[in-house]
Amino acid sequence: MPYVNLKLIKGVTREQKKELVHEITLLLQRVLNKKPEHTHIVIDEVEPDDWGFSGMLTSDWMQERKG
């Protein structure tokens, strides 16, 4: 039973989530021969203030990028 936990910054639309779930399921089916009905995908949305990379919060990086 594949379990995929996908963490994303908040702001992804429902349609985008549907497409991600669909495409990840197809990928696991194609590459690992896993049955779609056994594949579980969980999407966690994270606030930009709760995610950091490159030594800074994502919210700060987004502000700098707008510049």
Backbone as ProteinMPNN parsed JSONL, in Angstrom:
{"seq_chain_A": "MPYVNLKLIKGVTREQKKELVHEITLLLQRVLNKKPEHTHIVIDEVEPDDWGFSGMLTSDWMQERKG", "coords_chain_A": {"N_chain_A": [[0.846, -1.175, 0.0], [1.013, 1.921, -1.125], [1.839, 5.01, 0.387], [1.68, 8.403, 0.2], [2.86, 11.466, 1.273], [2.288, 14.682, 0.73], [3.569, 17.824, 0.97], [2.707, 21.176, 0.816], [2.943, 24.695, 0.157], [0.392, 26.833, 1.321], [-2.34, 27.714, -0.822], [-2.774, 26.3, -3.07], [-5.042, 25.238, -5.519], [-8.224, 23.469, -5.454], [-8.635, 22.063, -7.823], [-5.999, 21.795, -8.755], [-4.993, 20.155, -6.742], [-6.546, 17.841, -7.184], [-5.528, 17.097, -9.681], [-2.833, 16.587, -9.023], [-3.135, 14.376, -7.238], [-4.267, 12.519, -8.985], [-2.236, 12.264, -10.988], [0.007, 11.411, -9.486], [-0.948, 8.982, -8.552], [-1.222, 7.605, -11.005], [1.482, 7.513, -11.745], [2.641, 5.883, -9.728], [1.285, 3.565, -10.3], [2.218, 3.007, -12.893], [5.078, 2.893, -12.643], [5.629, 1.295, -10.346], [3.749, -0.663, -10.442], [1.48, -0.507, -8.816], [-1.751, -0.81, -7.427], [-4.351, 1.489, -8.042], [-6.473, 1.633, -6.169], [-5.231, 0.966, -3.846], [-3.565, 2.968, -3.23], [-2.668, 5.733, -1.312], [-2.877, 9.174, -0.774], [-1.9, 12.019, 0.89], [-2.412, 15.399, 1.38], [-0.799, 18.022, 2.798], [-1.193, 21.303, 3.719], [0.834, 24.074, 4.252], [1.434, 27.006, 6.095], [3.085, 29.926, 4.804], [4.669, 31.189, 6.743], [5.405, 29.084, 8.286], [7.232, 27.545, 7.005], [10.484, 27.1, 5.96], [13.418, 27.847, 4.02], [16.665, 27.903, 2.573], [17.708, 29.46, 4.586], [15.746, 31.263, 5.383], [12.358, 32.357, 6.113], [9.621, 31.233, 4.141], [7.622, 33.106, 3.652], [9.01, 35.538, 3.925], [10.833, 35.272, 1.838], [9.058, 35.293, -0.31], [8.116, 37.922, -0.147], [10.497, 39.369, -0.665], [10.917, 38.557, -3.27], [8.807, 39.764, -4.603], [9.628, 42.309, -4.477]], "CA_chain_A": [[0.0, 0.0, 0.0], [1.782, 3.173, -1.126], [1.338, 6.183, 1.102], [2.44, 9.583, -0.189], [2.506, 12.668, 2.03], [2.721, 15.818, -0.073], [3.473, 19.077, 1.724], [2.703, 22.316, -0.1], [2.603, 25.996, 0.708], [-1.032, 27.135, 1.103], [-2.68, 28.475, -2.007], [-3.035, 25.38, -4.174], [-6.484, 25.108, -5.734], [-8.799, 22.117, -5.408], [-8.379, 21.438, -9.126], [-4.588, 21.413, -8.779], [-4.854, 18.998, -5.86], [-7.115, 16.696, -7.899], [-4.58, 16.696, -10.726], [-1.681, 15.983, -8.362], [-3.517, 13.051, -6.757], [-4.446, 11.67, -10.174], [-0.954, 12.004, -11.65], [0.85, 10.608, -8.591], [-1.518, 7.634, -8.585], [-0.82, 6.998, -12.277], [2.925, 7.278, -11.696], [2.887, 4.695, -8.902], [0.754, 2.422, -11.041], [3.099, 2.731, -14.031], [6.453, 2.578, -12.256], [5.711, 0.247, -9.325], [2.644, -1.596, -10.657], [0.608, -0.439, -7.646], [-3.163, -0.616, -7.748], [-4.86, 2.789, -7.594], [-7.325, 1.51, -4.989], [-4.374, 0.751, -2.681], [-2.693, 4.138, -3.125], [-3.181, 6.798, -0.448], [-2.127, 10.421, -0.906], [-2.337, 13.036, 1.838], [-1.855, 16.718, 1.082], [-0.733, 18.944, 3.929], [-0.881, 22.678, 3.331], [1.614, 24.737, 5.287], [1.503, 28.467, 5.995], [4.42, 30.39, 4.425], [5.43, 31.502, 7.954], [5.785, 27.831, 8.927], [8.108, 26.815, 6.09], [11.701, 27.86, 5.69], [14.452, 27.257, 3.164], [17.745, 28.821, 2.232], [17.964, 30.328, 5.714], [14.716, 32.276, 5.614], [10.975, 31.916, 6.0], [9.069, 31.344, 2.79], [6.886, 34.376, 3.565], [10.003, 36.59, 3.69], [11.348, 35.059, 0.472], [8.005, 35.741, -1.233], [8.121, 39.391, -0.097], [11.696, 39.827, -1.38], [10.727, 38.267, -4.694], [7.908, 40.784, -5.141], [10.536, 43.394, -4.48]], "C_chain_A": [[0.89, 1.236, 0.0], [1.051, 4.279, -0.364], [2.256, 7.344, 0.743], [1.935, 10.755, 0.635], [3.128, 13.849, 1.305], [2.505, 17.09, 0.728], [3.657, 20.234, 0.757], [2.438, 23.597, 0.679], [1.133, 26.274, 0.382], [-1.234, 27.968, -0.152], [-2.935, 27.608, -3.229], [-4.545, 25.201, -4.298], [-6.939, 23.651, -5.625], [-8.522, 21.378, -6.714], [-6.92, 20.987, -9.239], [-4.344, 20.193, -7.9], [-5.386, 17.736, -6.528], [-6.141, 16.175, -8.948], [-3.344, 16.036, -10.116], [-1.987, 14.568, -7.89], [-3.63, 12.087, -7.925], [-3.092, 11.285, -10.78], [-0.005, 11.169, -10.781], [0.363, 9.167, -8.573], [-1.117, 6.916, -9.863], [0.667, 6.653, -12.294], [3.253, 6.02, -10.884], [2.37, 3.427, -9.58], [1.716, 2.02, -12.165], [4.469, 2.231, -13.594], [6.537, 1.377, -11.319], [4.613, -0.809, -9.435], [1.708, -1.668, -9.442], [-0.825, -0.171, -8.082], [-3.629, 0.743, -7.224], [-5.695, 2.702, -6.322], [-6.529, 1.229, -3.71], [-3.471, 1.956, -2.411], [-3.379, 5.24, -2.324], [-2.279, 8.011, -0.573], [-2.746, 11.441, 0.047], [-1.643, 14.338, 1.479], [-1.953, 17.569, 2.339], [-0.375, 20.319, 3.392], [-0.245, 23.395, 4.516], [1.611, 26.246, 5.034], [2.93, 28.891, 5.621], [5.289, 30.778, 5.628], [5.944, 30.242, 8.658], [6.7, 26.975, 8.06], [9.322, 27.682, 5.819], [12.628, 27.109, 4.759], [15.488, 28.33, 2.881], [17.964, 29.871, 3.332], [16.916, 31.383, 5.994], [13.327, 31.655, 5.54], [10.483, 32.118, 4.573], [8.318, 32.662, 2.622], [7.845, 35.54, 3.3], [10.565, 36.475, 2.267], [10.344, 35.564, -0.565], [7.948, 37.266, -1.286], [9.307, 39.953, -0.868], [11.527, 39.66, -2.886], [9.814, 39.285, -5.357], [8.661, 42.097, -5.371], [10.221, 44.722, -4.827]], "O_chain_A": [[1.469, 1.569, 1.034], [-0.165, 4.446, -0.462], [3.467, 7.276, 0.955], [0.733, 11.012, 0.692], [4.35, 13.996, 1.272], [1.379, 17.397, 1.119], [4.616, 20.28, -0.014], [1.791, 23.581, 1.726], [0.681, 25.976, -0.724], [-0.409, 28.814, -0.497], [-3.272, 28.115, -4.299], [-5.24, 25.032, -3.296], [-6.129, 22.727, -5.697], [-8.208, 20.187, -6.699], [-6.645, 19.909, -9.765], [-3.578, 19.301, -8.266], [-4.757, 16.68, -6.454], [-5.95, 14.967, -9.088], [-2.859, 15.032, -10.638], [-1.191, 13.655, -8.114], [-3.138, 10.961, -7.854], [-2.841, 10.111, -11.05], [0.708, 10.309, -11.298], [1.168, 8.236, -8.578], [-0.717, 5.752, -9.823], [1.055, 5.604, -12.808], [4.056, 5.192, -11.315], [2.956, 2.353, -9.442], [1.993, 0.837, -12.36], [4.964, 1.239, -14.13], [7.417, 0.53, -11.476], [4.551, -1.736, -8.628], [1.211, -2.737, -9.087], [-1.069, 0.608, -9.004], [-3.332, 1.104, -6.085], [-5.634, 3.6, -5.482], [-7.09, 1.25, -2.614], [-2.697, 1.948, -1.454], [-4.511, 5.629, -2.613], [-1.056, 7.893, -0.489], [-3.95, 11.693, 0.015], [-0.426, 14.371, 1.295], [-3.038, 17.803, 2.871], [0.626, 20.482, 2.694], [-0.739, 23.321, 5.642], [1.767, 26.697, 3.899], [3.889, 28.271, 6.08], [6.515, 30.706, 5.547], [6.814, 30.325, 9.525], [6.914, 25.801, 8.357], [9.196, 28.861, 5.487], [12.621, 25.879, 4.716], [15.198, 29.524, 2.948], [18.349, 31.007, 3.058], [17.165, 32.308, 6.767], [13.142, 30.574, 4.982], [10.886, 33.06, 3.89], [8.375, 33.271, 1.554], [7.518, 36.439, 2.525], [10.746, 37.483, 1.583], [10.72, 36.179, -1.564], [7.753, 37.84, -2.358], [9.154, 40.902, -1.637], [11.941, 40.513, -3.671], [10.005, 39.635, -6.522], [8.384, 42.862, -6.294], [11.092, 45.591, -4.795]]}, "name": "protein", "num_of_chains": 1, "seq": "MPYVNLKLIKGVTREQKKELVHEITLLLQRVLNKKPEHTHIVIDEVEPDDWGFSGMLTSDWMQERKG"}
